[in-house]
Amino acid sequence: MSGRSAVVAVVDAELVDDGSVAGAELAAVDRDRHLSPETAAAIAASVAASTRRAYGADREAFAAWCATEGRTAVPASAETMAEWVRHLTVTLRPRTGRPAGPSTIERALSAVTSWHEEQSLPKPTMRGARAVLNAYKDRLAQEKAAAAQPKQATAALPAQIRAMLTGVDRAALAGQRNAALVLLGFATAARVSELVALDLAAVVETEHGYDVTVYRKKVRKHTTNAILYGTDPATCPVRALRAYRAALADAGRTEGPLFVRVDRWGRLAPPLTRNGLPIGDPAGRMTAEAAAEVIERLADAAGLSGDWSGHSLRRGFATAARAAGHDPLEIARAGGWADGSRVLARYMDDVDRVKNSPLVGIGL
């Protein structure tokens, strides 16, 4: 079966009516199970594009493996799931030359179980699959393999951000945009997809600096973040944002996307083509991948070590805010984390394990 992330079998079902009473009854039954293409598209759009792509690839890989092994992909048996996990733990991936890591396998399991849910089928029993995965985690830990530790983006703390911005040419439009992108991304704890989705209308100047309204897709809520003046002009998000908005206005941009493409010659929203056809947002809105590349490139130019990504700013905000003594609830609200977020809890633990260590004050 295909690995598409829509409702697959239900969506693809066609109504059959040969004019007979039986055919009419069958059509009525199928109608109860039928989704229009528009509704299927709306369901698919509720999931982040990156998740849709990853789940789609995982489902296609699972379906292909099942076909090779003569197994049924959906509904899958407990034995099939256990065998598939074992296959993932021993099969080298072309890109890395190593088997999939535990987090990748966890995601693949979620892709398959959610595939069942989308077709109103019971989830496969995962006890055997979980046992195989746990044994794999134990083996990786014993071997001191890097994959045994969950991979996290390096936190972009104020000191690192200062280093990243040192070499930025703030007299140029691209430099002004990059400085505003990094500092506003940190100040709002925005995912890069949320950051590039901002329009100029979402940025309102106030007495304290700016109010920026961010739509947090994962929790389906808007947060209005107060952006305050920084003590260091070089890393002040208000000054950086004001300079960038002024540059956009000088270029004739007073509405539309906040963060836009700028080429090496300083041209705003230059046209992009592939095979002679226009691609990209016609208004010039940056993609999330392009924003993440800015962060990675600035970290590399500053000589910073670590695993830098678009998520570095979001993690850095949580880490720095907690280290400064701010309440986890306020941090979660400001960054649009879901209540009880395990990811945010892990960021908090990175700070609290030292600050609140039981070894503090016991007299060693």
C-alpha positions, 0 to 999 in steps of 0.5 A: 500500500502507498505511504501517503499521509492522507487517510489512504484506503478510506480516501481512495475508496470509490463509490460503486452503484450498478443501479441495483438495490444491492448496488445502491445499498453498497453505495450508501455504506461506502458513502458513510466511509467516504471523504472528499479530496478537499476534506482529505487535504484539510486533514493532511494540512493539520500536520506539519509539512515536515512530519507529513514528509517524514511519515510518508517516507516511513510508511512507504519504506514499511510497505515496501519491506512488507511486500518484499517479506510477503507480509501485510502492511495494514493491518500489521501483526505484532510479529510483523512490527517486531520483525520490522524493528529488528530489520531497522536495527541491522540495516545500513542506511545509504546516507549514513552507512549506519542503522537507524537510531532509536529516535528514528525508529520511534518516529517510524513506529508512530508513522505506522500506528497513526496510519492504522488510526487514519483508517479506523483500524486498531493499532498493532500490538507493539510489545514485541517491537518495543522489546526489540527496540529496548534491547537495541538501545541497551546495546548502543549504550554498552557500545558507547555509540553516539546514537545511544544519546538523543540528538539535540540542537546546540543551544544558542545562548546570548554569548553564542548569539553575540559571536554569531552576529559579530561578522554580520554586515549590518549596513547591508539588507541581508545582514540586517535581515539575518540579525533581526531573524536571529534575535527575534527568533531567540526572543520569541522562541519561535520554530523557524517555520513559525518565524518565516510565517510572520508578516509585517502586520504581526509586528507592532511597535510599542513603548516597551519595544515591539509586540509580535504575534506568533501562531504556534501551529503545534498547539494551535494558539497565537502568542503575543510576545513582548520584545524588549530592549536589550542591554547590549545594542549589538544583541538588542532585538528591538534595535535590530528589528527596527533597523530591518523594518526601516530598510524594508520600507526604504525598499518599498516593502510595508506589508507582506512577509517579514523575512524575505529572500535577499540575494548577494547583490542586495536585491529584495525577493529576487525571482527564482526559477527551476527549468525555466519555471518560477518557484518559491513564494512570489512575495519572496517569503523565506522558507524554513530551510533557508532560515535554518541555513542562516543560523547554521551558516552564522554559527559556522562562520563564528567557529562555534562547535556543536550541532547547530540548526534552526531549533538552536534559537528555541532551545537557547531561549528556554535554557537561558530563561531558566538559568536566569530563574524564570518560571517554567510555566512562563517560559512555556507560555512565551514559547508556545510549548504544550502543557507537560512538554517533555522536550521543554522539561528536558531543556529545564533539566539541563539547567536544574540538574546543576542548580538544584543538584542534591550535592549543593550545600551538603558540605563536601 
